Amino acid sequence: MKGKADTSKKGDGRLKAGGGAGKRKKAAASGKPKRPPSAFFVFMSEFRQEYQAQHPDNKSVAAVSKAAGEKWRAMSEEEKQPYVDQAGQKKQDYEKNKANFDKKESTSSKKAKTQDDEGSDKSKSEVDDEDGGSDEENEEDE
């Protein structure tokens, strides 16, 4: 039997409100390429348009998703192949964009690093002296 210690940590693992959404916005704003969709999501984008054309008064996302999932499971491998091919092409494009993005990030981070290093003429020991020196010197003053 587990005691009260387990119940006291009940909310510790939860995310704060808006925590996940902010991270995604920062990544998108920085120019980082978005991950490519899977074959099912390529299919979903096409299926969603067809479904809305056939059912214009149905606004339920759950109904569209359920119908798409049922149709996807009923499709043969040959029927799924065009979507798999499109997803593969999008993945290749993503890999190229990601490689270009990583190159730009690495060169910009090197530039920022060299600018930080050039920003101060003081050596590390001079900075430590200004902060009050080592712990041994502080103990002698007391």
Secondary structure, 3 states (H helix, E strand, C coil): CCCHHHHHCCCCCCCCCCHHHHHHHHHHHCCCCCCCCCHHHHHHHHHHHHHHHHCCCCCCHHHHHHHHHHHHHHCCHHHHHHHHHHHHHHHHHHHHHHHHHHHHHHHHHHHHHHHHHHCCCCCHHHHHHHCCCCHHHHHHHC
